[in-house]
Amino acid sequence: MTPAELEARLRAEGLAPSPWSNEPGRRYFAHTHAYDKVLVATVGSITFHLPEFRRDVKLRAGERLELPAHTVHAATVGEAGVTCLEAHLPAGALAGEPRHLPAGW
């Protein structure tokens, strides 16, 4: 799917996504948010490190990651950089553990 198609799909779910991009190798240190977050990579890749769950999730173009509020996460941008769409939801809208959905979700 194209970035525009991915954005339209999120908007059809009632989400209000915003795009952001980072250069290759950029790192985000471990942190949390007070809101639920939906991320969709549109170009490149980014690996989310989820220490509480002892796993990493590599998010590639077209894939989706749902992060419930207060989930500790860090991230490392892939070697080609990344562009993502990000939407926020009230805490508790996404129940359970982080969820990684493949392209075509």
Secondary structure, DSSP 8 states (H G I E B T S, - for coil): --HHHHHHHHHHTT---EEEEE-TT-EEEEE--SSEEEEEEEEEEEEEEEGGGTEEEEEETT-EEEE-TT--EEEEEEEEEEEEEEEEE-TTSS-SS-EEE-TT-
